Amino acid sequence: MTRSKTLIIFFSRTGRTRRLAQRLAQLLGADVEEIECPRYRLGLFGWWRYLRAGFNSVQGNVPRIKDLQKNPADYDRILLGTPIWTSYPSLPIRAFLKDTPKLSANVAAFLTYGGQSEPDKAFNMMADMLGQPIKHRLAIKTEDGKLPDMDAKAARFANILESAA
Ligand SMILES: Cc1cc2nc3c(=O)[nH]c(=O)nc-3n(C[C@H](O)[C@H](O)[C@H](O)COP(=O)(O)O)c2cc1C
């Protein structure tokens, strides 16, 4: 059986979703595209950018993101990854979804979150914006800033995706 050609497109501000994306990429042999969004970058004025992220997210004020290096149309499976912001997918992934024509690939999604929200609300918004269903979903709640059992959860998710392919 040939393996699905997989692209993982994700945004991460403080690195948790990035760690999960990298683990899934190893497990699935996937290419990775990290969405870059200078408006919410960490570093100098990081605290201000955090507040701005919250305000903008509530308002649905979608930022500019840098152009992707890879073409989603070259892949037959796409995984979208994001943290939850104010109950919804982070604004940078919303910026990507807003400008993306319907994908021909199978789409799955993963997210990390602090625990104050219902993950399906964010997954459902992603599916709505995309205009196609997202059946396979992985949500990991942080504990003390870490992702508990990330390796085991990622491996289980990767197995589900591989057996569904
Ligand atoms: C602006 C902002 C809003 C957030 N809103 C929520 C929220 O509504 N619910 C929740 O469970 N976590 C919320 N979080 C926490 C993040 O989802 C969580 O820390 C996530 O793991 C961060 O991922 P990252 O390290 O990849 O950026 C928020 C974080 C930020 C920066």
The ligand as an SDF file (V2000), in Angstrom:
LIG
                    3D

 31 33  0  0  0  0  0  0  0  0999 V2000
   -5.0110   34.9400   22.7220 C   0  0  0  0  0  0  0  0  0  0  0  0
   -5.2040   33.5760   23.3430 C   0  0  0  0  0  0  0  0  0  0  0  0
   -6.4870   33.1270   23.6300 C   0  0  0  0  0  0  0  0  0  0  0  0
   -6.6810   31.8610   24.1940 C   0  0  0  0  0  0  0  0  0  0  0  0
   -7.9630   31.4330   24.4080 N   0  0  0  0  0  0  0  0  0  0  0  0
   -8.1750   30.1820   24.8840 C   0  0  0  0  0  0  0  0  0  0  0  0
   -9.5100   29.6870   25.0430 C   0  0  0  0  0  0  0  0  0  0  0  0
  -10.5070   30.3540   24.7430 O   0  0  0  0  0  0  0  0  0  0  0  0
   -9.6660   28.4400   25.5170 N   0  0  0  0  0  0  0  0  0  0  0  0
   -8.6240   27.6400   25.8610 C   0  0  0  0  0  0  0  0  0  0  0  0
   -8.8530   26.4910   26.2830 O   0  0  0  0  0  0  0  0  0  0  0  0
   -7.3320   28.0730   25.7080 N   0  0  0  0  0  0  0  0  0  0  0  0
   -7.0860   29.3190   25.2280 C   0  0  0  0  0  0  0  0  0  0  0  0
   -5.8020   29.7800   25.0500 N   0  0  0  0  0  0  0  0  0  0  0  0
   -4.6850   28.8950   25.4390 C   0  0  0  0  0  0  0  0  0  0  0  0
   -4.0330   28.2110   24.2360 C   0  0  0  0  0  0  0  0  0  0  0  0
   -4.9970   27.5440   23.4410 O   0  0  0  0  0  0  0  0  0  0  0  0
   -2.9960   27.1720   24.7040 C   0  0  0  0  0  0  0  0  0  0  0  0
   -2.0690   27.7560   25.5620 O   0  0  0  0  0  0  0  0  0  0  0  0
   -2.2870   26.5380   23.5010 C   0  0  0  0  0  0  0  0  0  0  0  0
   -1.7150   25.3080   23.8890 O   0  0  0  0  0  0  0  0  0  0  0  0
   -1.2140   27.4400   22.9240 C   0  0  0  0  0  0  0  0  0  0  0  0
   -0.6420   26.8200   21.7960 O   0  0  0  0  0  0  0  0  0  0  0  0
    0.7470   27.2820   21.1580 P   0  0  0  0  0  0  0  0  0  0  0  0
    1.8160   27.0570   22.2260 O   0  0  0  0  0  0  0  0  0  0  0  0
    0.9490   26.3680   20.0110 O   0  0  0  0  0  0  0  0  0  0  0  0
    0.6510   28.7180   20.7720 O   0  0  0  0  0  0  0  0  0  0  0  0
   -5.5720   31.0330   24.4990 C   0  0  0  0  0  0  0  0  0  0  0  0
   -4.2720   31.5060   24.2100 C   0  0  0  0  0  0  0  0  0  0  0  0
   -4.0810   32.7570   23.6290 C   0  0  0  0  0  0  0  0  0  0  0  0
   -2.6850   33.2370   23.2760 C   0  0  0  0  0  0  0  0  0  0  0  0
  1  2  1  0
  2  3  1  0
  2 30  2  0
  3  4  2  0
  4  5  1  0
  4 28  1  0
  5  6  2  0
  6  7  1  0
  6 13  1  0
  7  8  2  0
  7  9  1  0
  9 10  1  0
 10 11  2  0
 10 12  1  0
 12 13  2  0
 13 14  1  0
 14 15  1  0
 14 28  1  0
 15 16  1  0
 16 17  1  0
 16 18  1  0
 18 19  1  0
 18 20  1  0
 20 21  1  0
 20 22  1  0
 22 23  1  0
 23 24  1  0
 24 25  2  0
 24 26  1  0
 24 27  1  0
 28 29  2  0
 29 30  1  0
 30 31  1  0
M  END
$$$$
